[in-house]
Amino acid sequence: MAATTANRVLVYGGKGALGTAVVNHFKSKGWVRRVEICIFRMKNEQKPFLLKLQWVCSMDLFPNEDAQVNLIVDPAQSWTEQETSIMGRVEETLSGEKLDAILCVAGGWAGGNAASKALVKSSDLMCKQSVWTSVISAGLAAKFLKDGGLLQLTGAKAALDGGTPGMLGYGMAKAAVHQFVRGLGMSGSGLPANSTALAICPITLDTPMNRKGMPNADFSAWTPLDFVASLLFDWSVGNQPRPATGSLVQLITKDSKTELVTV
């Protein structure tokens, strides 16, 4: 049985605002197609030919109908239980194949200083949304990413600029992601050969939720979701040179133009 070359990407957080934009962008580039079995005649014999086309896997709390493959995360499970479940289902889905890219765009935001009654609760949520997902993504990359593949995590510029007194849990979680990426970019991290691990570090993404929460903000200073989705696609397929592994890539938008600043 012969097979064509296939391309596969896993989007962790594929039902969120950014994740949905990423899935839709890959879909617009032809990455969400059905797997077909074609029968053709060669020397009077019928041979099965497995046509494995590109697909996008969304992994989230809820399915994304635009992705070809959906893996649902159970929020009631512990960190280790989630890892065991996710690893098993990804292995079953891939059936021995590898991923071109793992894009972890899961995350969220919560405010709160040290006097906040919800400090521990919000910090716990931030760690689950950013740290748990990043660590599980790295484990997936070590096992299922192609040599030369891309592992992208999501940090935040605010956590690079110093303290975040009004959002302590958020800043702590994002700073952990930054430190994690630095380690992943070093020799001996366990990632496949020639792979790239990096984090995008936006200031504010232009999402419906952010517009609703900050209706009087300067939207021209917010990074469009389509820009991020296009950037991740180009990095995944090699249309645009990737920053060095271990990089933290700030997305700085001004007057509706976004600049990449790598640290």
JODA-V169125 format. One record per pair of residues at least 24 apart in sequence whose ideal C-beta (glycine too) atoms are under 8 Angstrom apart, sorted by the first residue. I is the first residue (numbers start at 1). GAP is how many residues later the second one is. D is the distance in whole Angstrom. If there is no record, write none. Layout:
I_GAP_D + I_GAP_D
This chain:
1_46_8 + 1_47_5 + 1_48_7 + 1_49_5 + 2_45_8 + 2_47_6 + 2_48_7 + 3_46_8 + 3_47_5 + 3_48_7 + 3_49_5 + 4_47_6 + 4_48_6 + 4_49_7 + 5_47_8 + 6_46_4 + 6_47_6 + 6_48_6 + 6_49_8 + 6_91_6 + 7_24_7 + 7_47_4 + 7_93_5 + 7_230_8 + 8_46_7 + 8_47_6 + 8_48_8 + 8_49_7 + 8_86_7 + 8_89_7 + 8_90_8 + 8_91_5 + 8_92_6 + 9_47_5 + 9_48_7 + 9_90_7 + 9_91_6 + 9_92_5 + 9_93_8 + 9_94_6 + 9_227_6 + 10_46_8 + 10_47_5 + 10_49_6 + 10_80_7 + 10_89_6 + 10_91_7 + 10_92_5 + 10_93_7 + 10_130_7 + 11_45_6 + 11_46_7 + 11_47_5 + 11_48_7 + 11_56_7 + 11_92_5 + 11_94_7 + 12_47_5 + 12_48_8 + 12_90_7 + 12_91_7 + 12_92_4 + 12_93_7 + 12_94_5 + 12_121_6 + 12_124_8 + 12_125_5 + 13_46_7 + 13_47_6 + 13_91_7 + 13_92_5 + 13_93_3 + 13_94_7 + 13_120_7 + 14_42_8 + 14_43_8 + 14_44_3 + 14_45_6 + 14_46_5 + 14_50_5 + 14_53_6 + 14_56_8 + 14_91_8 + 15_43_6 + 15_45_4 + 15_46_7 + 15_47_5 + 15_48_7 + 15_49_5 + 16_44_7 + 16_89_7 + 16_90_7 + 16_91_8 + 17_188_7 + 17_190_4 + 17_191_7 + 17_192_7 + 17_208_6 + 18_87_5 + 18_136_8 + 18_187_6 + 18_189_7 + 18_207_6 + 18_210_6 + 18_211_7 + 19_39_7 + 19_41_7 + 19_45_7 + 19_86_5 + 19_87_7 + 20_44_6 + 20_46_8 + 21_204_4 + 21_205_6 + 21_207_7 + 21_208_4 + 22_81_6 + 22_83_6 + 22_206_8 + 22_207_5 + 22_210_6 + 22_211_8 + 23_33_5 + 23_35_6 + 23_41_5 + 23_43_5 + 23_44_5 + 24_42_6 + 24_205_7 + 25_201_7 + 25_204_4 + 25_205_6 + 25_207_8 + 25_208_5 + 26_28_8 + 26_30_5 + 26_203_8 + 26_207_6 + 27_29_7 + 27_39_6 + 27_40_8 + 29_204_6 + 30_24_6 + 31_24_7 + 31_25_5 + 32_24_5 + 32_34_7 + 32_35_7 + 32_36_5 + 33_35_7 + 34_34_7 + 52_45_8 + 57_33_8 + 57_36_7 + 59_27_7 + 60_46_7 + 69_24_6 + 75_53_8 + 79_49_8 + 79_53_5 + 79_56_8 + 82_50_7 + 82_54_7 + 83_52_8 + 83_53_5 + 83_56_6 + 86_50_6 + 86_54_7 + 87_52_7 + 87_53_7 + 87_56_7 + 90_50_6 + 90_54_6 + 91_52_8 + 91_53_7 + 94_50_6 + 98_46_6 + 98_47_7 + 98_48_4 + 98_51_7 + 99_41_8 + 99_42_8 + 99_45_5 + 99_46_5 + 99_47_6 + 99_50_6 + 100_46_6 + 100_49_6 + 100_50_7 + 100_136_6 + 100_137_7 + 101_44_8 + 101_48_6 + 101_49_4 + 101_50_8 + 101_51_7 + 101_131_8 + 101_134_8 + 101_135_4 + 102_35_5 + 102_38_6 + 102_39_5 + 102_42_8 + 102_43_6 + 102_47_8 + 102_48_7 + 102_49_5 + 102_50_7 + 103_47_8 + 103_49_5 + 103_129_5 + 103_133_7 + 104_29_5 + 104_30_6 + 104_33_4 + 104_47_8 + 104_48_6 + 104_49_5 + 104_50_6 + 105_47_8 + 105_49_6 + 105_127_8 + 106_24_7 + 106_27_4 + 106_48_7 + 107_26_8 + 107_47_5 + 109_58_7 + 109_61_6 + 110_57_7 + 110_59_6 + 110_60_6 + 111_55_6 + 111_56_5 + 111_59_7 + 112_54_8 + 112_55_7 + 112_56_6 + 112_57_6 + 113_52_6 + 113_53_6 + 113_55_6 + 114_54_6 + 119_49_7 + 119_50_7 + 122_47_5 + 122_48_8 + 123_45_7 + 123_46_3 + 123_49_6 + 123_50_7 + 124_45_8 + 125_44_7 + 126_43_4 + 126_44_5 + 126_46_7 + 126_47_4 + 126_48_8 + 127_42_8 + 127_45_8 + 127_46_5 + 127_49_8 + 129_44_7 + 130_24_7 + 130_43_4 + 130_44_6 + 130_46_7 + 130_47_6 + 131_42_5 + 131_45_5 + 131_46_7 + 131_49_8 + 134_42_8 + 134_43_5 + 134_46_6 + 135_45_7 + 138_42_7 + 138_46_6 + 138_53_7 + 138_59_7 + 141_50_6 + 141_51_7 + 141_54_7 + 141_56_7 + 142_48_5 + 142_49_6 + 142_50_7 + 145_46_7 + 145_47_5 + 145_50_6 + 146_46_7 + 146_49_8 + 147_45_5 + 147_46_5 + 147_47_6 + 147_48_7 + 148_44_7 + 148_45_7 + 148_46_4 + 148_47_6 + 149_43_6 + 149_46_5 + 149_47_8 + 150_45_7 + 150_46_5 + 150_48_8 + 150_85_6 + 150_86_5 + 150_92_7 + 151_33_7 + 151_40_7 + 151_44_6 + 151_45_7 + 151_46_5 + 151_47_8 + 152_45_8 + 152_46_6 + 152_47_7 + 152_48_7 + 152_80_6 + 152_83_7 + 153_24_6 + 153_27_7 + 153_28_6 + 153_44_7 + 153_45_7 + 153_46_4 + 153_47_8 + 154_45_6 + 154_46_6 + 154_48_8 + 155_26_7 + 155_44_4 + 155_45_7 + 155_46_4 + 155_93_6 + 156_45_6 + 156_46_7 + 156_47_8 + 157_44_5 + 157_45_7 + 157_46_5 + 157_93_5 + 157_94_8 + 157_95_7 + 158_45_7 + 159_42_8 + 160_41_6 + 160_88_7 + 160_90_7 + 160_103_7 + 174_27_8 + 178_70_6 + 181_65_6 + 181_66_8 + 181_67_6 + 182_64_5 + 182_66_8 + 183_63_8 + 184_61_7 + 184_62_7 + 185_59_7 + 185_60_4 + 185_61_2 + 185_62_7 + 186_60_6 + 195_50_7 + 196_39_8 + 196_46_5 + 196_47_8 + 196_48_8 + 196_49_5 + 197_48_5 + 197_49_6 + 198_44_7 + 198_45_6 + 198_47_7 + 198_48_7 + 198_49_5 + 198_50_7 + 198_51_6 + 199_48_8 + 199_49_5 + 199_50_7 + 200_28_7 + 200_31_8 + 200_32_8 + 200_49_5 + 200_51_6 + 201_47_5 + 201_48_6 + 201_49_5 + 201_50_7 + 202_26_7 + 202_48_8 + 202_49_4 + 203_47_8 + 203_48_7 + 203_49_7 + 203_50_7 + 220_33_7 + 220_34_7 + 220_35_5 + 220_36_5 + 221_32_6 + 221_33_6 + 221_34_8 + 222_31_6 + 223_28_5 + 223_30_4 + 223_35_5 + 224_29_8 + 224_32_8 + 224_34_7 + 227_24_8 + 227_31_5 + 231_29_8
